[in-house]
Amino acid sequence: MIDSSDVETAIKAVTTKGYGRQPGSKLLLLVNPEEGELVQSWRAGQESRPKEGSEAAGPIAKHDFIPSASAPAYLMPENIVGEVAPGQYGGLPVVGSYGPVWVIESEYIPAGYFTVVATSGADSSSNVIGVRQHKNPAYQGLRIIPGDQARYPLIDSYASRSFGVGVRHRGAAFVTQITTNFEYTPPSFDW
């Protein structure tokens, strides 16, 4: 079960390398909705993982989860100091913030895993992953390549799109598996 110290350790692993601290840079916590529901219950000074059976209580959270601007109306016993996270970031819905990270839930993140990522927005050269395409604009985007019958371009023609994806800044992301054993198991995607 995810707890606040897991997330705080991941944040520290990214920020100690200098990522997420530059102007225009932001830290994102990408979680499955199952873990996102738990993150939304965290309050500063309280245990972040409820006690289950003989299991010890979880670590004390350092921050409060604050719902984003797109959250349904809610009451807070105290005032919020600072700026509330936006409802969206790069087209992804932001559910709120926990300390310096904006929390984004996605079914594409397997249950039992989460990641903290530093980003500077779309197409930034300081992002973890970069997308490349051909230098020549004639080879960019979706191209229709005619087939054998040039007079009838839709017959025997095909479409082509080429691009590449690569890691630019390996230290700008930290993936965590939530488990009790100490061996990392890569997630399997059964889509």
Contacts in CASP RR format, 6 or more apart in sequence:
PFRMAT RR
TARGET T0000
AUTHOR 0000-0000-0000
METHOD contacts of the structure
MODEL  1
MIDSSDVETAIKAVTTKGYGRQPGSKLLLLVNPEEGELVQSWRAGQESRP
KEGSEAAGPIAKHDFIPSASAPAYLMPENIVGEVAPGQYGGLPVVGSYGP
VWVIESEYIPAGYFTVVATSGADSSSNVIGVRQHKNPAYQGLRIIPGDQA
RYPLIDSYASRSFGVGVRHRGAAFVTQITTNFEYTPPSFDW
1 38 0 8 1.000
1 49 0 8 1.000
1 52 0 8 1.000
1 178 0 8 1.000
2 31 0 8 1.000
2 35 0 8 1.000
2 36 0 8 1.000
2 38 0 8 1.000
2 39 0 8 1.000
2 49 0 8 1.000
2 112 0 8 1.000
2 114 0 8 1.000
2 178 0 8 1.000
3 48 0 8 1.000
3 49 0 8 1.000
3 58 0 8 1.000
3 59 0 8 1.000
4 42 0 8 1.000
4 48 0 8 1.000
4 49 0 8 1.000
4 59 0 8 1.000
4 60 0 8 1.000
4 61 0 8 1.000
4 62 0 8 1.000
4 63 0 8 1.000
4 98 0 8 1.000
5 48 0 8 1.000
5 58 0 8 1.000
5 59 0 8 1.000
6 114 0 8 1.000
6 176 0 8 1.000
6 178 0 8 1.000
7 29 0 8 1.000
7 39 0 8 1.000
7 98 0 8 1.000
7 101 0 8 1.000
7 114 0 8 1.000
7 116 0 8 1.000
8 62 0 8 1.000
9 176 0 8 1.000
10 29 0 8 1.000
10 114 0 8 1.000
10 115 0 8 1.000
10 116 0 8 1.000
10 174 0 8 1.000
10 176 0 8 1.000
11 27 0 8 1.000
11 100 0 8 1.000
11 101 0 8 1.000
11 116 0 8 1.000
13 116 0 8 1.000
13 174 0 8 1.000
14 20 0 8 1.000
14 27 0 8 1.000
14 116 0 8 1.000
14 117 0 8 1.000
14 118 0 8 1.000
14 171 0 8 1.000
14 172 0 8 1.000
14 173 0 8 1.000
14 174 0 8 1.000
15 21 0 8 1.000
15 27 0 8 1.000
15 100 0 8 1.000
15 118 0 8 1.000
17 171 0 8 1.000
17 172 0 8 1.000
19 25 0 8 1.000
19 118 0 8 1.000
19 126 0 8 1.000
19 169 0 8 1.000
19 171 0 8 1.000
19 172 0 8 1.000
20 26 0 8 1.000
20 27 0 8 1.000
20 118 0 8 1.000
20 172 0 8 1.000
22 120 0 8 1.000
22 126 0 8 1.000
24 120 0 8 1.000
24 121 0 8 1.000
25 118 0 8 1.000
25 119 0 8 1.000
25 120 0 8 1.000
25 126 0 8 1.000
26 89 0 8 1.000
26 102 0 8 1.000
26 118 0 8 1.000
26 119 0 8 1.000
26 120 0 8 1.000
26 121 0 8 1.000
27 100 0 8 1.000
27 101 0 8 1.000
27 102 0 8 1.000
27 116 0 8 1.000
27 117 0 8 1.000
27 118 0 8 1.000
28 89 0 8 1.000
28 101 0 8 1.000
28 102 0 8 1.000
28 104 0 8 1.000
28 116 0 8 1.000
28 117 0 8 1.000
28 118 0 8 1.000
28 119 0 8 1.000
29 39 0 8 1.000
29 98 0 8 1.000
29 101 0 8 1.000
29 102 0 8 1.000
29 103 0 8 1.000
29 104 0 8 1.000
29 114 0 8 1.000
29 115 0 8 1.000
29 116 0 8 1.000
30 104 0 8 1.000
30 106 0 8 1.000
30 109 0 8 1.000
30 114 0 8 1.000
30 115 0 8 1.000
30 116 0 8 1.000
30 117 0 8 1.000
31 39 0 8 1.000
31 103 0 8 1.000
31 104 0 8 1.000
31 105 0 8 1.000
31 106 0 8 1.000
31 109 0 8 1.000
31 114 0 8 1.000
32 105 0 8 1.000
32 106 0 8 1.000
32 107 0 8 1.000
32 109 0 8 1.000
32 110 0 8 1.000
32 111 0 8 1.000
32 112 0 8 1.000
32 113 0 8 1.000
32 114 0 8 1.000
33 105 0 8 1.000
33 106 0 8 1.000
33 107 0 8 1.000
34 111 0 8 1.000
34 112 0 8 1.000
35 111 0 8 1.000
35 112 0 8 1.000
35 114 0 8 1.000
35 178 0 8 1.000
36 95 0 8 1.000
36 103 0 8 1.000
36 105 0 8 1.000
38 48 0 8 1.000
38 49 0 8 1.000
39 65 0 8 1.000
39 98 0 8 1.000
39 103 0 8 1.000
40 65 0 8 1.000
40 67 0 8 1.000
40 95 0 8 1.000
40 96 0 8 1.000
40 103 0 8 1.000
41 65 0 8 1.000
42 48 0 8 1.000
42 61 0 8 1.000
42 63 0 8 1.000
42 64 0 8 1.000
42 65 0 8 1.000
42 98 0 8 1.000
43 61 0 8 1.000
43 64 0 8 1.000
43 65 0 8 1.000
44 61 0 8 1.000
44 62 0 8 1.000
44 63 0 8 1.000
44 64 0 8 1.000
45 60 0 8 1.000
45 61 0 8 1.000
45 62 0 8 1.000
46 60 0 8 1.000
46 61 0 8 1.000
47 57 0 8 1.000
47 58 0 8 1.000
47 59 0 8 1.000
47 60 0 8 1.000
47 61 0 8 1.000
48 58 0 8 1.000
48 59 0 8 1.000
48 60 0 8 1.000
48 61 0 8 1.000
49 57 0 8 1.000
49 58 0 8 1.000
49 59 0 8 1.000
50 57 0 8 1.000
50 58 0 8 1.000
51 57 0 8 1.000
51 58 0 8 1.000
62 99 0 8 1.000
63 98 0 8 1.000
63 99 0 8 1.000
64 98 0 8 1.000
64 99 0 8 1.000
65 96 0 8 1.000
65 97 0 8 1.000
65 98 0 8 1.000
65 103 0 8 1.000
66 80 0 8 1.000
66 84 0 8 1.000
66 85 0 8 1.000
66 96 0 8 1.000
66 97 0 8 1.000
66 98 0 8 1.000
67 74 0 8 1.000
67 84 0 8 1.000
67 95 0 8 1.000
67 96 0 8 1.000
68 84 0 8 1.000
68 85 0 8 1.000
68 86 0 8 1.000
68 87 0 8 1.000
68 94 0 8 1.000
68 95 0 8 1.000
68 96 0 8 1.000
68 97 0 8 1.000
68 102 0 8 1.000
69 84 0 8 1.000
69 85 0 8 1.000
69 86 0 8 1.000
69 87 0 8 1.000
70 86 0 8 1.000
70 87 0 8 1.000
70 88 0 8 1.000
70 93 0 8 1.000
70 94 0 8 1.000
71 87 0 8 1.000
71 95 0 8 1.000
71 96 0 8 1.000
84 96 0 8 1.000
84 97 0 8 1.000
85 94 0 8 1.000
85 96 0 8 1.000
85 97 0 8 1.000
85 102 0 8 1.000
85 103 0 8 1.000
86 94 0 8 1.000
86 102 0 8 1.000
87 93 0 8 1.000
87 94 0 8 1.000
87 96 0 8 1.000
88 94 0 8 1.000
89 102 0 8 1.000
89 104 0 8 1.000
90 121 0 8 1.000
90 122 0 8 1.000
92 104 0 8 1.000
92 106 0 8 1.000
93 104 0 8 1.000
93 105 0 8 1.000
94 102 0 8 1.000
94 103 0 8 1.000
94 104 0 8 1.000
95 103 0 8 1.000
95 104 0 8 1.000
95 105 0 8 1.000
96 102 0 8 1.000
96 103 0 8 1.000
97 103 0 8 1.000
101 116 0 8 1.000
109 115 0 8 1.000
110 187 0 8 1.000
110 188 0 8 1.000
110 189 0 8 1.000
112 177 0 8 1.000
112 178 0 8 1.000
112 179 0 8 1.000
113 175 0 8 1.000
113 176 0 8 1.000
113 177 0 8 1.000
113 178 0 8 1.000
113 187 0 8 1.000
114 175 0 8 1.000
114 176 0 8 1.000
114 178 0 8 1.000
115 173 0 8 1.000
115 174 0 8 1.000
115 175 0 8 1.000
115 176 0 8 1.000
116 173 0 8 1.000
116 174 0 8 1.000
117 128 0 8 1.000
117 172 0 8 1.000
117 173 0 8 1.000
117 174 0 8 1.000
118 126 0 8 1.000
118 128 0 8 1.000
118 169 0 8 1.000
118 172 0 8 1.000
118 173 0 8 1.000
119 127 0 8 1.000
119 128 0 8 1.000
119 172 0 8 1.000
120 126 0 8 1.000
120 127 0 8 1.000
121 127 0 8 1.000
123 131 0 8 1.000
125 168 0 8 1.000
126 168 0 8 1.000
126 169 0 8 1.000
126 172 0 8 1.000
127 168 0 8 1.000
127 169 0 8 1.000
127 172 0 8 1.000
128 167 0 8 1.000
128 168 0 8 1.000
128 169 0 8 1.000
128 170 0 8 1.000
128 171 0 8 1.000
128 172 0 8 1.000
128 173 0 8 1.000
129 165 0 8 1.000
129 166 0 8 1.000
129 167 0 8 1.000
129 168 0 8 1.000
130 165 0 8 1.000
130 166 0 8 1.000
130 167 0 8 1.000
130 168 0 8 1.000
131 163 0 8 1.000
131 164 0 8 1.000
131 165 0 8 1.000
131 166 0 8 1.000
132 163 0 8 1.000
132 164 0 8 1.000
132 165 0 8 1.000
132 166 0 8 1.000
133 139 0 8 1.000
133 140 0 8 1.000
133 141 0 8 1.000
133 162 0 8 1.000
133 163 0 8 1.000
133 164 0 8 1.000
134 140 0 8 1.000
134 162 0 8 1.000
139 162 0 8 1.000
141 161 0 8 1.000
142 159 0 8 1.000
142 160 0 8 1.000
142 161 0 8 1.000
143 159 0 8 1.000
143 160 0 8 1.000
143 161 0 8 1.000
144 153 0 8 1.000
144 157 0 8 1.000
144 158 0 8 1.000
144 159 0 8 1.000
145 157 0 8 1.000
145 158 0 8 1.000
145 159 0 8 1.000
145 160 0 8 1.000
146 153 0 8 1.000
146 156 0 8 1.000
146 157 0 8 1.000
147 153 0 8 1.000
147 155 0 8 1.000
147 156 0 8 1.000
147 157 0 8 1.000
147 158 0 8 1.000
148 155 0 8 1.000
148 156 0 8 1.000
149 155 0 8 1.000
149 156 0 8 1.000
177 184 0 8 1.000
177 185 0 8 1.000
177 187 0 8 1.000
179 185 0 8 1.000
END
